[in-house]
């Protein structure tokens, strides 16, 4: 991006510059020129910041759109793009947005987080983090599932950065959000169509097909939200072990169902039962990220997918899960920990054969959790 565009955007966004520069702010929400909210530590607060008027706010959005080769006007009232620093921006114009031009800016941490950071944040236990590291090493297919703002992108960045240096990783996204720190990474980004400029669309599906011809060891699809789900499933089922993606879902079983639904969205002629079997065969682990009511982002489940039962339902077994044990009366923060669930994954023999230091005892739940389960069952 040219410095002219960057300077223009900085000038137009001056009313929210302090929030853009504040590393503690993870999201900025603009509901018209006079109402601006920010998210800090998972909680939303209203600010005193304001744009001068609707025209000033709209001018800022047009400058951003122009800088990335997009248009936003009455004929194109929506924009999904990014700022010069990589932050993601989504815009909707009036009259669809009745409060005035509505904007959400998702900022991304400039620091490269690691599994140790997730442990220190309380999102993962040491045993769960070690287990995920082993799953990456063993090239298990992983889907990172969660809601908006739950930490899916952060988790995918961390997991991608644990891929062995000898492997070639291809990342495919709608907008450049992932910042995987690895030895051999190739990044692809889709392109929107622009009929006036004679520019054709390049979709995630097309980029997946190209990626498969470029000798990848693993493929990551940043966010699966359309018919490209079928391509990711086929990638996972055709020798590209250790591939990953993210999907919007509330729990691991929902993640399977969501992927199945997305696979059927296109013009595929594959019967639904066959698609379900493909999804169940391709997915091996689901890492569920959750943003909780105290503002904390935690890994709520690490689960293995074992196929489908005789009734056609997905079989899912929790390996680790986060359990709340209380709530801090002063801060309102949830108290809890990630515990193993007395389930040994089917690929435990792979851990033994590769002589990876992870004993069976790490899968055994603590006594207090066993007592809790017994109490709930009674």
C-alpha positions in Angstrom: 0.0 0.0 0.0 1.4 3.4 -1.0 2.4 5.9 1.7 -0.1 8.4 0.2 -3.0 6.0 1.0 -1.6 5.3 4.4 -1.3 8.9 5.3 -4.8 9.7 4.0 -6.3 6.9 6.0 -4.4 8.0 9.2 -5.8 11.5 8.7 -9.3 10.3 8.1 -9.3 8.0 11.1 -7.8 10.5 13.4 -10.9 10.5 15.8 -10.1 6.9 16.7 -6.3 7.0 16.4 -5.8 6.6 20.2 -7.8 3.4 20.1 -6.0 2.1 17.0 -2.7 2.8 18.8 -3.8 1.3 22.1 -2.5 -2.4 22.3 -5.2 -3.1 24.9 -8.0 -2.5 22.4 -8.9 -5.6 20.4 -11.9 -4.2 18.5 -13.4 -0.8 17.6 -17.1 -0.5 16.9 -18.5 2.6 15.2 -22.3 2.9 15.2 -22.6 6.1 13.2 -20.3 9.2 13.7 -21.3 10.0 17.3 -21.3 6.5 18.9 -18.0 4.6 19.2 -17.3 1.6 21.4 -14.1 -0.4 22.0 -13.4 -3.9 23.3 -10.8 -4.3 26.1 -10.0 -7.7 27.7 -13.2 -9.1 26.1 -15.5 -6.5 27.5 -17.1 -3.6 25.6 -17.0 0.1 26.7 -18.4 3.3 25.2 -15.9 6.0 24.4 -16.1 9.8 24.1 -14.5 9.7 20.6 -16.6 11.0 17.7 -16.3 11.8 14.0 -17.3 15.3 13.0 -20.3 14.1 11.0 -21.5 11.3 8.8 -19.7 12.7 5.7 -16.3 12.6 7.6 -16.9 9.0 8.5 -18.0 8.0 5.0 -15.0 9.8 3.5 -12.7 7.7 5.8 -14.4 4.5 4.6 -14.1 5.5 0.9 -10.4 6.1 1.4 -9.9 2.7 2.9 -11.9 1.0 0.1 -9.8 2.9 -2.5 -6.6 1.9 -0.9 -7.4 -1.9 -1.3 -8.9 -1.6 -4.8 -12.5 -1.8 -3.6 -15.5 0.5 -3.8 -18.1 1.5 -1.2 -21.0 3.6 -2.3 -24.8 3.4 -2.6 -24.4 0.6 -5.2 -21.8 -1.2 -3.1 -22.9 -0.6 0.5 -20.8 -3.3 2.1 -17.0 -3.5 2.6 -14.8 -6.3 4.0 -11.2 -5.2 3.9 -8.1 -4.4 6.0 -6.2 -1.4 7.2 -2.5 -0.8 6.5 -1.5 -2.5 9.8 -3.4 -5.6 8.8 -6.5 -5.0 11.0 -9.7 -6.3 9.5 -12.5 -3.8 8.8 -16.2 -4.4 8.0 -18.5 -1.6 6.9 -22.2 -1.2 6.1 -23.7 2.0 4.8 -27.1 3.6 5.3 -29.9 3.1 4.6 -29.1 -0.6 5.5 -27.3 0.7 8.6 -30.0 2.8 10.3 -27.6 4.3 12.9 -25.4 5.7 10.2 -22.3 4.2 8.7 -21.5 1.2 10.8 -18.0 -0.1 11.2 -16.1 -2.8 13.1 -12.3 -2.9 13.1 -10.8 -6.1 14.4 -7.2 -5.5 15.5 -4.6 -8.3 15.7 -1.8 -8.6 18.2 1.5 -7.5 16.8 3.2 -10.0 19.0 3.5 -13.6 17.8 1.8 -15.7 20.5 3.0 -19.2 21.5 1.5 -22.2 23.3 3.3 -20.9 26.4 1.4 -17.6 26.1 -1.9 -19.5 25.9 -1.0 -21.4 29.0 -0.1 -18.2 30.9 -3.4 -16.6 29.8 -5.3 -19.6 31.2 -6.6 -20.7 27.8 -4.8 -24.0 27.9 -3.3 -26.4 30.5 0.3 -27.5 30.1 -0.8 -31.0 29.3 -3.4 -29.9 26.7 -0.8 -27.6 25.0 1.7 -30.5 24.9 -1.0 -32.7 23.4 -1.8 -30.2 20.7 1.9 -29.9 19.9 2.1 -33.7 19.5 -1.0 -33.7 17.2 0.7 -31.1 15.0 3.9 -33.2 14.9 1.8 -36.3 14.0 0.0 -34.5 11.2 -3.5 -34.8 12.6 -6.2 -32.8 10.7 -7.5 -30.1 13.0 -10.5 -27.8 12.8 -10.5 -24.8 15.1 -14.1 -24.0 15.9 -15.7 -21.1 17.8 -17.8 -18.0 17.6 -16.9 -14.5 16.5 -14.0 -13.1 18.5 -13.4 -16.3 20.4 -9.7 -16.6 19.4 -9.9 -18.9 16.4 -7.3 -17.0 14.4 -5.0 -16.7 17.3 -5.2 -20.5 17.9 -4.6 -21.2 14.2 -1.6 -18.9 14.2 -0.1 -20.7 17.2 -0.8 -24.2 15.9 0.5 -23.3 12.4 3.7 -22.1 14.0 4.4 -25.5 15.4 4.6 -27.2 12.0 8.0 -28.9 11.5 10.4 -26.7 9.5 10.9 -29.4 6.8 7.3 -29.0 5.7 5.8 -26.6 3.1 2.6 -24.8 4.3 0.1 -23.1 2.0 -2.3 -20.7 3.6 -5.5 -19.5 1.8 -7.7 -16.7 3.1 -10.3 -14.2 2.1 -8.3 -11.4 3.7 -4.7 -11.7 5.1 -5.3 -12.3 8.8 -3.1 -15.3 9.7 0.5 -14.5 10.7 1.9 -18.0 11.0 5.5 -18.0 12.0 7.0 -21.0 10.2 10.0 -21.8 8.0 8.3 -22.4 4.7 5.0 -20.6 4.3 3.1 -19.5 1.1 0.2 -17.1 1.5 -2.8 -16.8 -0.9 -5.6 -14.3 -0.7 -8.8 -14.2 -2.7 -9.7 -11.4 -5.2 -13.1 -9.8 -5.5 -14.6 -9.2 -8.9 -14.9 -5.7 -10.4 -16.8 -5.6 -13.6 -16.0 -2.0 -14.4 -12.3 -2.7 -14.3 -12.6 -6.0 -16.0 -11.3 -7.9 -12.9 -12.6 -11.4 -12.4 -13.1 -13.1 -9.0 -10.6 -15.6 -7.7 -12.3 -17.7 -5.0 -11.0 -19.8 -2.1 -12.1 -22.9 -4.1 -9.9 -21.9 -7.1 -7.0 -21.1 -4.8 -7.4 -24.5 -3.1 -7.2 -26.2 -6.5 -4.1 -24.2 -7.4 -2.5 -25.0 -4.0 -2.9 -28.7 -4.5 -0.7 -28.5 -7.6 2.0 -26.5 -5.8 3.4 -29.4 -3.7 2.0 -28.5 -0.3 2.6 -30.7 2.7 -0.2 -29.0 4.5 -3.0 -26.5 3.6 -4.7 -24.1 5.9 -8.0 -22.4 4.9 -8.2 -19.4 7.2 -12.0 -19.3 7.5 -14.3 -21.9 6.0 -17.7 -20.3 5.3 -18.8 -21.5 1.9 -18.6 -24.3 -0.6 -14.8 -24.4 -0.2 -15.5 -26.6 2.8 -15.8 -29.5 0.4 -12.4 -28.8 -1.0 -10.8 -28.6 2.4 -12.4 -32.0 3.3 -11.0 -33.5 0.1 -7.6 -32.0 0.9 -7.7 -33.7 4.3 -8.8 -37.0 2.7 -6.2 -37.1 -0.1 -2.8 -37.2 1.5 -2.4 -33.7 2.9 -2.4 -34.8 6.5 -2.1 -32.1 9.1 -4.3 -29.6 7.2 -6.3 -27.1 9.2 -9.1 -24.6 9.0 -11.5 -22.6 11.2 -15.3 -22.7 11.2 -18.0 -20.9 13.1 -19.7 -23.3 15.5 -20.6 -23.6 19.2 -19.2 -27.0 20.0 -17.3 -29.8 18.3 -20.3 -31.7 17.1 -21.8 -28.5 15.7 -18.5 -27.9 13.9 -18.9 -31.2 12.0 -22.5 -30.4 11.2 -21.5 -26.9 10.0 -18.8 -28.3 7.7 -21.3 -30.8 6.3 -23.8 -28.1 5.6 -21.2 -25.9 3.9 -20.1 -28.8 1.7 -23.7 -29.1 0.5 -24.1 -25.4 -0.3 -22.5 -25.5 -3.8 -23.6 -27.4 -6.9 -22.1 -30.6 -5.6 -23.8 -33.8 -6.8 -22.5 -35.8 -3.9 -25.3 -37.4 -1.7 -25.6 -35.9 1.8 -24.8 -39.3 3.4 -21.6 -39.5 1.5 -20.6 -35.9 2.4 -21.3 -36.8 6.1 -18.9 -39.8 5.9 -16.3 -37.7 4.2 -16.5 -35.0 6.9 -16.3 -37.7 9.7 -13.3 -39.4 8.0 -11.4 -36.2 7.3 -11.7 -34.4 10.7 -9.6 -35.9 13.5 -9.5 -33.2 16.1 -11.7 -30.2 16.9 -10.2 -27.4 19.1 -13.2 -25.4 20.4 -12.5 -21.7 21.3 -15.0 -19.9 23.4 -15.4 -16.3 24.5 -17.0 -16.4 27.9 -19.2 -13.9 29.7 -16.3 -12.6 31.8 -14.5 -11.5 28.6 -12.0 -14.4 28.8 -11.2 -16.4 25.7 -10.5 -20.1 26.6 -10.1 -23.4 24.8 -13.2 -25.1 26.0 -12.8 -28.5 24.3 -10.2 -30.6 22.6 -12.1 -33.4 21.0 -11.5 -36.4 18.7 -14.0 -37.2 15.9 -14.5 -40.9 15.5 -16.8 -41.1 12.5 -20.5 -41.6 12.5 -22.8 -44.1 14.4 -25.4 -46.4 12.9 -28.0 -43.5 13.1 -25.8 -41.2 11.1 -24.7 -39.0 14.1 -21.2 -37.8 14.6 -19.2 -39.6 17.3 -17.2 -37.1 19.3 -15.1 -37.7 22.4 -13.7 -35.0 24.6 -10.0 -35.4 25.4 -9.6 -32.2 27.4 -12.2 -29.6 28.4 -12.3 -26.4 30.4 -14.4 -26.6 33.6 -15.5 -23.7 35.6 -15.1 -24.1 39.4 -16.1 -20.7 40.6 -16.1 -16.9 40.1 -13.9 -14.2 41.6 -16.3 -11.9 43.5 -13.9 -8.9 43.0 -13.0 -9.1 39.4 -16.0 -11.1 38.1 -13.5 -13.5 36.3 -14.4 -17.1 36.1 -12.2 -19.6 38.0 -11.6 -23.0 36.5 -9.1 -25.2 34.7 -8.7 -27.4 31.7 -8.9 -31.1 32.7 -8.4 -34.4 30.9 -11.6 -36.4 30.4 -10.5 -40.0 31.0 -10.5 -40.6 27.3 -7.4 -42.0 25.5 -7.4 -41.0 21.8 -7.4 -43.7 19.2 -4.0 -42.6 17.9 -2.2 -43.1 21.2 -0.1 -45.8 19.6 1.3 -43.2 17.3 2.5 -41.3 20.3 4.2 -44.4 21.6 5.8 -45.4 18.3 7.3 -42.0 17.8 8.6 -42.1 21.4 6.9 -38.8 22.4 6.9 -38.2 26.1 3.2 -38.1 26.9 2.1 -40.9 29.3 -1.4 -42.3 29.5 -1.8 -40.8 33.0 -2.0 -37.3 31.3 -5.5 -38.4 30.0 -6.8 -39.3 33.5 -9.1 -36.7 35.1 -8.4 -35.4 38.6 -10.4 -36.9 41.5 -12.4 -33.7 42.0 -13.6 -33.8 38.4 -14.5 -37.5 38.7 -16.5 -36.7 41.8 -18.2 -33.9 40.0 -19.2 -36.1 37.1 -20.6 -38.8 39.5 -22.6 -36.1 41.3 -24.1 -34.9 38.0 -25.0 -38.4 37.0 -26.7 -39.2 40.3 
